[in-house]
Amino acid sequence: MKLIRVKITTLISTMTIALTGCIFFPQAQSVSTMEDETMSVESMQADAIKPVDTEVSLPTQREIPLQLPPGLTVEENTLVNQPVEPLSFLPVQGSQEGILTKRYDERLKTFPDNSFFDGKDYAMRAQLCADELVARQQYNETGSDGWVTVIRNGEEIYRIGTGPGGPISVAALSGLWAYADHWVLETAKIIQRLEGNLMIKEAISQISRDGELLNDLYGYQEMFGFQIMASAPFYFFKQDDKINFSFDGQVVMAGYDEIPHYGCCSSGALNPVSAENMAAFFTKRDNVWYYVEIGVYKDNSQPETLSPEVHPCIVATDFSQPEEVVRAFLDEISEGDLFEAKPFWIQEVWVGGIDQLVASWASGQQEFTIGTTTYAGFFAPGDYRPMEADDPRVSDALVSATIDGEQGSFDLEKTYNDWLISGWIVLDKIKE
């Protein structure tokens, strides 16, 4: 719960919501100006976390370790005192630079900004298979009441009340996500009360999934910070005045007392950072502050897991057979489903032209055939050395394929005991 104290003022009928999550009276600030302020806050946050040395800092160990899902890592670093703005903290062991160096590259893998202005309304969009979802934040003429609507292909499918607007530092619309066949909406409900000549506003964080408020379903006081982490759903929740988290459907009782979030403008530097494989945040537990990073990384001792809830098609795929991985990938492409196709690739290579290439395959009715597999212990541009599949030196496999008449091969790399696609090579670049 976030408390905001503001002096009572005359209500003004229009308001503007900045991309940083702040709300301003009156509507005199242009969208371009607000975008500039948002970029400056984000730039400050990115610059602040850039490491400047290579010191190795070890996280604090709990006396009773957390019970974690397979593959998940939680690194809690004890701080001397509360972090300050701009982003600065003093750890008990090591240095800020040393701690932030370890996962620096992972923190850079942030999600694209899906927010925009739909007329005067602050909005977010997401893609659920072939359907477009838009969440729009709206208020009545006086700003005394507000709500967020979810629109699917132009038709409203959900509405949730968010309370009054006003000069507050919390945006009612906080997130819109889509995964598998689900959509998730994160909102903040503003509750206000009078104390003398002060208006006390409380922001209650909420998460709705497929039109159902999960706070009510699970009996949680608050829910916030939803994201997809390593292909699985992740979020924080508050129960019995303690903040815990859920990853891939498994609850972890972390017992945090406070996690700064929904911060506006300069205080946004202390908000949690969401990235493809991790979340980083500040928290207080038993009157001690910590900097925490939670994630699923390739260097974990336990293998990564793919949630059947997030990717139901993956469960039936035999990842020990390169041909099956390619076949499952192309099945999703033939249906135009880029979201379900992406997990068959190594995440690090799904950048640049790869997503554009795959999108071009998915944009039409493609015919494809799967050929034989050649295993390779060594692979480099223009050369490969074939080996048998059970050779311990095998690290790559080439699966020949024809996509809409174009012949080539998918290059796959072995991760643990499974194969994942790492590239597409046209035939004239392969040396027999």
N, C-alpha and C positions, 0 to 999 in steps of 0.2 A: 504494500500500500504506500502510495506517495502522497504526502501532505503538502498543500500549497496554501499559503496565507496571502490574501490580497485585500486591499481596502475596498469597501463598497463604492462603486461608481455607477453613474447612469449607464444603462445598457445601450449599446449602439447596434443598429440592425444588421450591419454587415461585418464580416470578419474574414481574415486571410490566414491560411495555415501554411507555414513554411515547411520546406522539405526536411528540415531538421527536427520537426515534431513540435515546434513552438507555434502558438496562436497569437496573432497580433490584432489590436484594434487601432484605427479603423482600417478599411481596405485601401490603403494608400501605397503599399509596397508592391512593386511589380514582381512578376514571376521570375524575370531574369535576375533581379536583385536578390531574391530569396535563393535562387540557385547558386549565385556567387557566394552567398554567406554559407550555404551548405557545403560547397566545395572547399571553402576555406577551413571549415571545421574538420572535414574529412582529411584534408591535406595536413592539418595540424596533428591529427591523430596518427596518420601514417608516418609523418616525420618523427613523431615522438617515440614510436616503437621501432624505428630503424636501429639495428644493433651497430655498435661501433667497435666492439672487440670480440674476441673468441673465447673468453673465460667460460669455463664449464661450471655451472651452478646446479647443485643437487636439490631437488624438492624435499619438503618436510615429510617425514613418515608419521602416520597416525599410530597410536598405540594399538588400536583395533582397526585393522585395514577395512576399507569399504568392500562390500560384496559387489563386484562389477560383472557386467556381461562379458562374454568372450571377445577379446580384441580391443576392448575399451581401456584407455589409459587416463588416469586422473593425476595431475601433478599440482600439488598445493605448495606454494612458497610463502612462508611466514614473513610478514612485514613488521618493521619497527613501529610504524604508525600508519595512520590513514593516508591513502594516496591523495595527491592534490592535483589541481589543474594549473597549467597544462600538464598533461600526463607525466607524472613523476612519482616514483615510489622507492623506498629504501628497504631492501630485504635484510633479514637477520643473517642469512648466509649468502655469500656471493654479491653480485651487483645487478642492477636493473639491466644493464647491457648484456651481461652474461646470461641472464634468464631469458631475455627476449631473443637472443641469438638462436637458441636451440630450435624453435619452431617458427622462425622468421618466414621462411618460404611458405609454410602452410598457412600462416595468417594472411598472406597476400592473396590467397585463393578465395577471395570474397565473392558474394553473389551479386549479379547485376542488379542495379536499382530498377525496380518495377513500378515506381511511383510516377504519377503524372497529374496534370490538372485537366479535369473534364469540365470545361467551362470554368465556373468559379469553384467547383467542388474538387477537393483533394481526393485522389483515387489511386488504386493499384490494379494491376492486371496480372493474370496468370493463364497458362494454357493447360487444359485438362483434356488430354488426347486431342480430338479435333475441335473441342469446344473452347470458346474464349470466356474467361471469367473476369469480371470487373467488380471491385469493391469500391463504393463511393461513400464518402463522409458528407453528411448534410445536416443543416440546422434550420429551425423555423426562423421567421423574420426577425424576431427579437433576440435570438441566440439563447433563449431560455431552455430549449430542449433540442437534443440532437440524436442522430441515429446513423448506422452504417447499413447500407444495402449491398447485397451480392446479386449480380446480374449475370446470367448465363445465356450467351447468344442473344442478348437483347431483352431477355425476360427476367424480371425480378424473382429470385427463388428463396431469399432469406432477408430478414431485417432484424436488427438488434439495437435496442436503445442504448445510448451512450451518455445521456444526461446533458446538462447545459454546457455552453461554450464559455468564452470569456478570456481574459488575459492570463492564461495558464500555460504551463510549460510541458503539457502532455497532449499529444494528438490522439483523438479517439480511434483512428484507424492506424494500427501498428504493424500489420503484416497480412499478406495473402499468399498462400502456398497451394500447390497442387501436386499430388503424387499418387501413383497407381490409379485407382478410381475414386480417390478422395480429394476434397478441398478443405483447407484449414484457414480460418480467419482469426486474427488476433486483434482485440480491441481493448480500450480502456474506458471503463464506466466512471463518469465523474459524479460524485455525491458531494453535496455542499450543505453546510449548516452555519448558523450565525453564532458568533461568540463576541458579545459586545458590539463594537463597530467593525469587527473583522469578519470576512467571509472565509470559512475554512473549507477547502476543497480536497476531497480524497479521491485519488485515482485507483480504481480497482481493476487489475489486469484480468482479462478473460480470453479463453480460447474456445472457438466453436469449430466443430468438424461435421461436415455434411448437414448443416442446419441444426445441430444439437450442441447445446452449451455444455462443454465438458466439466466446467466448474461444478455444475449441478449434478452431472452424472457421477462424478468421482467424489463429490463432497469436498472440493478444494477451495480454500479461501481465495487464492489467486493463482493464475497460470500465465506465464509469459516466456518470451525468448524462444518461440517455436522456430525450428529450422530442420532441414534435411541434412544429417551428418553421416557421411560415408554411406549414403543410400538408405538410411534409416531415420525415422522421425525422432526428434529430440526436443525436450522442453523442460522448463523449470516449473515447479508448483509449490504452493505454500499450504501446509496442513499443520494444525495445532501450533501455529506461529513459528514453524520451522520450514525452511526452504530446502527442498530436495529436487531431484531431477529424474526424468524418464528417458531411456534410450532403447529404441527398437522394442518397445512394449514392456521393458523390465525397469522397475522402479529401484532407484538407489537412494537410500536414506542418508543424505549427506549432512543434514542437521545444521545448515547455515542459518544465521539470524538475519542477514541483510545482504542484498545484491543490488548495487546501484544500477538502475535501468531507466529508460525513457527520459534520460537527461537531455536538456535543450542547450543549444549553442555551445559555450565553452565547457559546460558540465557534461556534454555529450562525449568528451574524451574518456570519461570513466564508464561509459556504457559497455555492455558485453560486445565482443567482436565475433561475428558469425562467419565461418568459412566452410568450404566444402567438406573438410574432414575433421573440423574442430570448432570449439567455442572457447574464448578467453574472456575472463571477467574478474572483477574484484569482489570480495565477500568478507563479511565479518562473522566469526564464530567464537562464542565464549569470550567476547570482548577483545579478540585478536583479529587483525586484518590479514588477508591473504590475497595473493595474485594466483589465479588458478587457470590451468589449461586442461580441457577435456577433449579427447579426440581418439580417432582410430588411425594409426600410422603404419606404414609398411615395415617399420623396424620393430613393431610389437612382436613378442614371442609367440602370441597366439594368432591363428589365421583370421583374416577378415571374414565377416559373415555378411550375407546379403539377405535382408528381411523378406520373407515370402509375402508380407503384407504390402511392402513397398513395390516389389517386383515379383508378382505371382508367377509370371512366365518363366522366371529363372529357375524355379524349384525343379522343374521337369528336365532341365538341361544337364547333360553329363559333361562337366567341365574338364574331365580327364581326357576327352577326345576332341582334338582341335576341329575336326569336321563338324561335330555337333555344336560347338560354340559358334562357328561361322554360320551354320544353318539356322540356328536360333536367332542370330543377329539379323540375317537377311529376311527371316520370317517377319520380324518386327518392322523392318524397313518396307517390306511389301505392303504392310498395313499403314504406312505413313506415321509410325509411332517412334519419334526420335527419343522420347524419354525412356522408353523400355529398351531401346537399342543401345543406349550409351553404356550401361553396365557391362556389356560384353567386351568393352575396350579398356585398356589401361588408362586411367584418368589423366595421367600427365601428358599423354599424346593427343588427347581430345581437345586440341587448341588449333588456332590458326585456320588453315584450310580444311582440316578434317571435318569439322562440323558442317562447313559449306558443301563439301563433297557428299557427305552422307545425306544432307538435306536435299541435294539435287537428285540423289537416288530415290528418296522418299516422295519427291514431288510428283512422280508419274507412276504408271503401271510398269514396273520393271520385271523382266524375266531373268531368272538366274539358274545356274547349274553349279554343282559342287564336283570338283575333280579329286584327284589323288592328293595325298599328303606327303611332302618330303620333309624329313626332319634335318635340322642343322645344328651343329654344335657351335658354329661360328657364323655370324652373318654380318656383312658390311655392304654398303652400296656397290652393286655390280658383282657381288661374289657371295656364294654360300658353299658350305662343305656338308654334303649329305651324310647322315648317320642313322643308325637304327633308333627306334623310339625308346628302347630300354637302355640305350647308352647313357651312362651317368653324366657325360659331358653335354648332353643335349640341352639347349636352352631356347632354341627357336624352332618353329615349324612353319612351313609354307603350305597353305591350302589353296590349290588352284581353283579359280572360279571364273565364270562368265556372267557379267551383269549387263543385260540389255545388249548383248552382242560384243561387249568389250571384254577381252581376255586379260587376266592378271592373276595375282596371288595375294592372299591375306597373310601377313607376317604375324605370328603369334609368339608370345613369350610365356614361359612357365612361371607361375607364382605359386609357391608351395607345391601342391599336387595338381593344380588347375592351370588351364590355359586361358589367356586373354589376348584379344587382338591388339596389335601395336602399330599396324600400318597396312596400306594398300599399295601394291607394286605392280606397275604395268609390265607386260611380258617382255618388252624389249630392254628392260633394265635388269633382267635376271640372267646371269651367266650360267649356262648349263655346265 
